[in-house]
Amino acid sequence: MAIAKRFRIGHDEVFGHGAYLVSPVTPVSDFERSTKESKVQQLDKDTGMPLWSVDVLDADPEAAKKSRTVSVKLSGKVQPVPPAPQGGMPFTLVVFDGLSALPYIDDNGNFARIAWSFKADAMRAPGKGDQPSTASSGSGSSAAA
């Protein structure tokens, strides 16, 4: 049996208590191709489209300190647009469609630990069905982060 390095996982399996945006959507830099004078945006290895990143707070009260805030990558020709904040909340609740995870070893610090790289096809407001609220037209879920 072959198991892919990156695998599909449901939003609720990762963010069972909710995911709240805590940063704007930003381009992912390609550090191998960028120079001081020219910043190059990383491309998705599967779709060839530019990669974008957004930080979210995992609302699980039992989440470890290092795991409370995670980055989720999205691919698309244009910058994805997050859903509008609702109900006067300071953070925007978001759902990721087509979420995938890639485990890796984080050996920064005194002890090595398993960490996760997340990528999604789209993001949307909760309860909006399958209507993603991104300006993205492409996706993919198997590229390494």
C-alpha positions as CSV (number, residue, x, y, z in Angstrom):
1,M,0.0,0.0,0.0
2,A,1.3,3.4,-0.9
3,I,0.5,6.4,1.3
4,A,1.2,9.8,-0.1
5,K,3.4,12.2,1.9
6,R,0.6,14.8,1.9
7,F,-2.9,13.5,2.6
8,R,-6.4,14.9,2.6
9,I,-8.0,15.6,5.9
10,G,-11.3,17.2,6.9
11,H,-11.3,20.8,8.2
12,D,-13.2,19.6,11.4
13,E,-10.6,16.9,12.0
14,V,-7.9,19.6,12.2
15,F,-9.9,22.5,13.5
16,G,-12.6,20.9,15.5
17,H,-13.1,24.0,17.7
18,G,-12.8,26.4,14.8
19,A,-10.1,28.3,12.9
20,Y,-9.8,32.1,13.2
21,L,-7.8,34.3,10.8
22,V,-5.0,36.2,12.7
23,S,-3.1,37.5,9.7
24,P,-3.7,38.9,6.2
25,V,-3.3,36.6,3.2
26,T,0.3,37.1,2.0
27,P,2.4,35.7,-0.9
28,V,4.8,32.8,0.0
29,S,8.4,33.8,-0.9
30,D,10.5,31.5,-2.9
31,F,13.8,31.8,-1.0
32,E,15.7,29.8,-3.5
33,R,14.9,32.1,-6.4
34,S,14.5,35.4,-4.6
35,T,17.3,38.0,-4.3
36,K,17.6,41.1,-2.2
37,E,16.5,43.2,-5.2
38,S,13.8,40.9,-6.5
39,K,11.4,38.9,-4.4
40,V,9.9,35.9,-6.2
41,Q,6.7,34.2,-5.2
42,Q,6.8,30.4,-4.6
43,L,4.8,28.3,-7.1
44,D,2.7,25.3,-6.2
45,K,4.5,22.2,-7.4
46,D,1.2,20.6,-8.6
47,T,-0.7,23.5,-10.2
48,G,2.1,25.9,-11.1
49,M,0.1,28.7,-9.6
50,P,1.4,31.2,-7.0
51,L,1.2,30.2,-3.3
52,W,-0.4,32.3,-0.6
53,S,-0.3,31.9,3.1
54,V,-2.6,32.9,6.0
55,D,-2.1,32.3,9.7
56,V,-5.0,30.9,11.8
57,L,-5.6,30.4,15.4
58,D,-6.7,26.8,16.3
59,A,-9.4,27.4,18.9
60,D,-8.8,24.1,20.6
61,P,-8.3,24.9,24.3
62,E,-6.0,21.8,24.6
63,A,-3.8,22.8,21.7
64,A,-0.1,23.0,22.7
65,K,1.4,26.5,22.7
66,K,3.5,25.8,19.6
67,S,0.5,24.4,17.8
68,R,-2.1,27.2,18.5
69,T,-1.2,29.3,15.5
70,V,-0.6,27.6,12.1
71,S,-0.1,28.7,8.6
72,V,-2.3,27.4,5.8
73,K,-1.2,27.7,2.2
74,L,-3.6,28.3,-0.8
75,S,-2.7,28.4,-4.5
76,G,-4.3,30.7,-7.0
77,K,-3.6,33.1,-9.8
78,V,-4.8,36.0,-7.6
79,Q,-4.6,36.6,-3.9
80,P,-7.4,34.7,-2.0
81,V,-10.0,36.9,-0.3
82,P,-11.0,35.9,3.2
83,P,-14.6,36.0,4.3
84,A,-15.9,39.1,5.9
85,P,-15.8,39.2,9.8
86,Q,-19.1,38.6,11.4
87,G,-20.8,39.7,14.6
88,G,-18.3,42.2,15.7
89,M,-15.7,39.5,16.5
90,P,-12.1,40.6,16.5
91,F,-11.1,37.5,14.5
92,T,-12.8,36.0,11.4
93,L,-13.9,32.4,11.6
94,V,-13.0,30.4,8.5
95,V,-13.4,27.0,7.0
96,F,-10.9,25.4,4.7
97,D,-12.1,23.3,1.8
98,G,-9.8,20.6,0.3
99,L,-7.5,20.7,3.3
100,S,-4.4,18.5,3.2
101,A,-1.6,17.9,5.7
102,L,2.0,17.0,5.4
103,P,3.9,15.8,8.6
104,Y,7.5,16.8,9.1
105,I,10.1,16.7,11.8
106,D,10.6,20.1,13.5
107,D,14.0,19.8,15.2
108,N,14.3,23.5,16.3
109,G,14.8,23.7,20.0
110,N,15.8,21.1,22.6
111,F,13.6,18.2,21.3
112,A,12.4,17.1,17.9
113,R,8.7,17.0,17.4
114,I,6.2,16.1,14.6
115,A,4.8,19.3,13.0
116,W,2.3,19.8,10.2
117,S,2.2,21.8,7.0
118,F,-1.3,22.6,5.9
119,K,-2.6,23.4,2.4
120,A,-6.2,24.0,1.3
121,D,-8.0,24.4,-2.0
122,A,-10.1,27.3,-0.7
123,M,-11.4,29.2,2.4
124,R,-14.9,30.3,3.2
125,A,-17.1,31.5,5.9
126,P,-18.7,28.7,8.0
127,G,-22.2,27.6,6.8
128,K,-21.6,28.8,3.2
129,G,-21.8,25.2,1.8
130,D,-19.3,24.5,-0.9
131,Q,-19.1,28.1,-2.1
132,P,-15.4,29.1,-1.4
133,S,-14.8,32.7,-0.8
134,T,-11.5,33.0,-2.5
135,A,-10.5,34.9,-5.6
136,S,-8.4,31.8,-6.4
137,S,-9.2,29.8,-9.5
138,G,-6.8,26.9,-8.9
139,S,-6.0,24.5,-6.3
140,G,-4.0,21.4,-5.5
141,S,-3.2,19.5,-2.4
142,S,-0.2,17.4,-2.9
143,A,2.7,19.9,-3.0
144,A,5.2,19.9,-0.3
145,A,5.3,23.1,1.8
